């Protein structure tokens, strides 16, 4: 089993960065088209870093709405056979499998979603979960870490590209609006802010590393 710092740092939660690409803004009616999850790691000094990223192109669920303006914005052709898309349930099962493995390694009780504008990603994530036959999600159903709010506090920026630039994280706008790229950049941003807070003395608390007398 790995160190206990992750468990202590986030009150038993294991953070997983999620990003979705969709065919609209309504999670109940509009299709989920891409989902990506970036796992996180923590070393023995409590420094957090990005880990493996899982990405899936997703088939629109039966009867899903496909907004033309949304597809033009993200450049996704839902019916392109080269997408090698899978159903929502398969994507969720594979993500959950990887997340549970990391949870066990770090002895965390539950996963927590990290996302930029987290309410949006969580709404589509939970809607897909409700439609699928997948049971027992490792994620908390409504608690999340929103990097939009964190970046506003730490960096004075709320837009992902501007927050990354303020943090010195390279960001290619041509690659943006793809779930895998946005997830990885959000994960880098999250790790930067958590580690920055640690470097400023905000964590860990002294009682986590008692000094021997």
Secondary structure, 3 states (H helix, E strand, C coil): CCCCHHHHHCCCEEEEEEEEEECCCCCCCECEEEEEEEEEEECCCCCEEEEEEEEEEECCCCCCECCHHHHHHHCCCCCCHHHCCECHHHHHHHHHHHHHHHHHHHCCCEEEEEECCHHHHHHHHHHHHHHCCCCCCCEEEEEEEEHHHHHHHHCCCCCHHHHHHHCCCCCCCCCCCCHHHHHHHHHHHHHHHHHHHHHCCCCCCHHHCCCCC
